[in-house]
Amino acid sequence: PARPNERIGVFHVHTTASDGGGSIAEVARAAADAGADFVVVSDHNVVAATTKSEGASSDIPATVIIGEEVGVFAGHVVVLGAQGQWREAGEKADSVVFGAAHKAGGFSVVAHPFGTKRIWRNWEVSPIGGVEIWNADAEWRNDSALELVRAALGYFSNSTAALLSLLDRPQEGLALWSKLMTRGSVVGLCAVD
């Protein structure tokens, strides 16, 4: 449970607007059922519809924050809060996308900078507002086939222990975050993806 003035949320979730498995309403309900106060939806290269147009009702206690996961030459970036049509469709230049997001009031978070899927390659781009120091999707991809089979078999007897066996301490992410903090304030996030 959250402490007073603390909010617990889920960051970097996809919906059926890109490669996720549920609508915004379904994602919001799942987040609320899991005890989250908010959920950040960041579909790939598309700003998902608002919760109202998706049919989410006001009885869902989790706040939905809509962002966008943008593919750029250096990797992926989650942009939150950018107003209006903030970028040219198809633009992939790192500095152009970060600059456009910042100009439109957006906050840019480097997504899954490590792992096997899409490693981030440009740490000089600015402004980096945040970085995922841990990403659930990238996390399971770094495990061997044996570790995945062991977790799958163990899931039936102790699901929590089986899933936790796949998690590693994000040493590389924490070191990177520490380095980025020497340049200014950078938010460190753990993401679902």
C-alpha positions as CSV (number, residue, x, y, z in Angstrom):
1,P,0.0,0.0,0.0
2,A,1.1,3.5,-0.8
3,R,2.1,6.0,2.0
4,P,0.2,9.3,2.3
5,N,1.0,11.5,-0.7
6,E,2.6,8.5,-2.6
7,R,1.2,7.1,-5.8
8,I,1.9,3.7,-7.2
9,G,1.6,3.2,-10.9
10,V,2.4,1.2,-14.0
11,F,4.7,2.7,-16.6
12,H,5.0,1.9,-20.3
13,V,2.0,-0.3,-21.2
14,H,0.7,-1.0,-24.7
15,T,-2.9,-1.4,-25.8
16,T,-4.5,-2.9,-28.9
17,A,-3.7,0.5,-30.6
18,S,-0.2,-1.1,-31.1
19,D,1.0,-4.5,-29.8
20,G,-0.8,-4.8,-26.5
21,G,-3.6,-7.2,-25.5
22,G,-6.3,-4.9,-24.2
23,S,-8.1,-1.6,-24.7
24,I,-7.3,1.4,-22.7
25,A,-10.4,0.6,-20.5
26,E,-9.2,-2.9,-20.0
27,V,-5.7,-1.8,-19.2
28,A,-7.0,0.8,-16.7
29,R,-9.2,-1.8,-15.0
30,A,-6.3,-4.3,-14.7
31,A,-4.0,-1.6,-13.2
32,A,-6.7,-0.6,-10.7
33,D,-7.3,-4.3,-9.8
34,A,-3.6,-4.6,-9.2
35,G,-3.7,-1.7,-6.8
36,A,-2.2,1.0,-9.0
37,D,-3.2,4.6,-8.8
38,F,-2.2,5.3,-12.4
39,V,-1.1,3.7,-15.6
40,V,1.0,5.2,-18.4
41,V,-0.1,4.0,-21.8
42,S,2.6,4.4,-24.5
43,D,1.7,2.7,-27.7
44,H,4.2,2.4,-30.5
45,N,4.3,5.5,-32.8
46,V,0.6,6.3,-32.1
47,V,-1.1,8.3,-29.5
48,A,-3.9,6.0,-28.3
49,A,-7.4,7.3,-28.1
50,T,-8.5,8.9,-24.9
51,T,-10.1,6.8,-22.2
52,K,-13.5,8.5,-22.8
53,S,-13.6,7.4,-26.5
54,E,-12.4,3.9,-25.5
55,G,-15.4,3.6,-23.2
56,A,-13.6,3.7,-19.8
57,S,-16.0,4.6,-17.1
58,S,-15.4,6.9,-14.2
59,D,-15.7,4.0,-11.8
60,I,-12.1,2.9,-12.6
61,P,-10.0,4.4,-9.9
62,A,-6.7,4.2,-11.9
63,T,-5.8,7.4,-13.7
64,V,-4.7,6.9,-17.3
65,I,-1.8,8.9,-18.6
66,I,-1.5,8.8,-22.4
67,G,2.0,8.9,-24.0
68,E,3.6,7.5,-27.1
69,E,6.6,5.2,-27.6
70,V,8.5,6.6,-30.6
71,G,11.0,4.7,-32.6
72,V,14.0,6.8,-33.4
73,F,17.4,5.9,-34.9
74,A,19.0,5.5,-31.4
75,G,16.2,3.2,-30.0
76,H,12.8,3.9,-28.4
77,V,11.7,6.9,-26.3
78,V,8.5,7.3,-24.4
79,V,7.1,10.8,-24.7
80,L,4.6,12.1,-22.1
81,G,2.7,15.4,-22.1
82,A,3.6,16.7,-25.6
83,Q,0.7,18.8,-26.8
84,G,-0.9,18.7,-30.2
85,Q,0.7,17.3,-33.3
86,W,4.1,17.6,-31.9
87,R,6.2,15.8,-34.5
88,E,6.3,15.0,-38.1
89,A,5.1,11.5,-38.9
90,G,7.9,9.2,-39.7
91,E,10.6,11.5,-38.2
92,K,13.3,9.3,-36.6
93,A,16.2,11.7,-36.0
94,D,16.9,11.5,-32.2
95,S,17.7,15.2,-31.7
96,V,14.7,16.3,-33.8
97,V,12.2,14.1,-31.9
98,F,13.6,15.0,-28.5
99,G,13.6,18.7,-29.4
100,A,10.1,18.6,-30.8
101,A,8.8,16.8,-27.7
102,H,10.5,19.3,-25.4
103,K,9.2,22.3,-27.4
104,A,5.6,20.8,-27.2
105,G,5.9,20.5,-23.4
106,G,6.8,16.8,-23.4
107,F,8.9,14.7,-21.1
108,S,11.1,12.1,-22.8
109,V,12.1,8.8,-21.2
110,V,14.6,6.5,-22.9
111,A,12.9,3.1,-23.1
112,H,14.5,-0.3,-22.5
113,P,18.1,0.9,-23.0
114,F,19.5,-2.5,-22.4
115,G,18.5,-6.0,-23.4
116,T,18.2,-7.9,-26.7
117,K,15.3,-6.0,-28.3
118,R,16.2,-2.4,-29.1
119,I,19.3,-1.1,-27.2
120,W,19.6,2.7,-26.9
121,R,22.6,4.2,-28.8
122,N,22.7,8.0,-28.2
123,W,23.3,9.3,-24.7
124,E,24.3,12.7,-26.0
125,V,20.7,13.6,-27.1
126,S,18.9,16.2,-24.9
127,P,16.9,16.6,-22.9
128,I,16.6,13.1,-21.4
129,G,14.0,13.5,-18.7
130,G,14.0,9.9,-17.6
131,V,15.4,6.4,-18.2
132,E,14.0,3.0,-17.7
133,I,16.5,1.4,-15.3
134,W,14.5,-1.8,-15.4
135,N,12.1,-3.1,-18.1
136,A,10.1,-6.3,-17.6
137,D,9.9,-7.1,-21.3
138,A,13.7,-6.8,-21.7
139,E,14.3,-8.6,-18.4
140,W,12.8,-12.0,-19.5
141,R,14.5,-11.8,-22.9
142,N,18.0,-12.0,-21.3
143,D,17.3,-15.4,-19.6
144,S,18.4,-18.7,-21.1
145,A,16.0,-21.3,-22.4
146,L,16.8,-23.4,-19.3
147,E,15.9,-20.6,-16.9
148,L,12.7,-20.0,-18.8
149,V,11.7,-23.7,-18.7
150,R,12.6,-23.9,-15.0
151,A,10.4,-20.9,-14.3
152,A,7.5,-22.2,-16.4
153,L,7.6,-25.6,-14.6
154,G,7.9,-23.9,-11.2
155,Y,5.1,-21.6,-11.9
156,F,2.5,-24.2,-11.1
157,S,3.8,-24.9,-7.6
158,N,4.8,-21.3,-6.7
159,S,4.0,-18.7,-9.3
160,T,5.6,-15.8,-7.3
161,A,8.9,-17.6,-6.8
162,A,9.0,-18.7,-10.4
163,L,8.5,-15.2,-11.8
164,L,11.0,-13.7,-9.3
165,S,13.6,-16.2,-10.3
166,L,13.7,-14.5,-13.7
167,L,14.5,-11.0,-12.3
168,D,18.0,-9.6,-12.0
169,R,19.2,-6.6,-10.0
170,P,19.5,-3.8,-12.6
171,Q,23.2,-3.1,-12.0
172,E,23.7,-1.7,-15.5
173,G,20.6,0.5,-15.3
174,L,21.4,1.8,-11.9
175,A,25.0,2.7,-13.0
176,L,23.6,4.4,-16.1
177,W,21.1,6.4,-14.1
178,S,23.8,7.5,-11.7
179,K,25.9,8.7,-14.6
180,L,23.0,10.6,-16.2
181,M,22.3,12.2,-12.9
182,T,25.7,14.0,-13.0
183,R,24.2,16.0,-16.0
184,G,21.1,17.0,-14.1
185,S,17.9,15.6,-12.8
186,V,16.8,12.4,-14.5
187,V,13.9,10.3,-13.4
188,G,14.7,6.5,-13.0
189,L,11.7,4.2,-13.8
190,C,10.9,0.6,-13.8
191,A,8.7,-0.3,-16.8
192,V,6.3,-3.1,-17.8
193,D,6.4,-2.8,-21.6
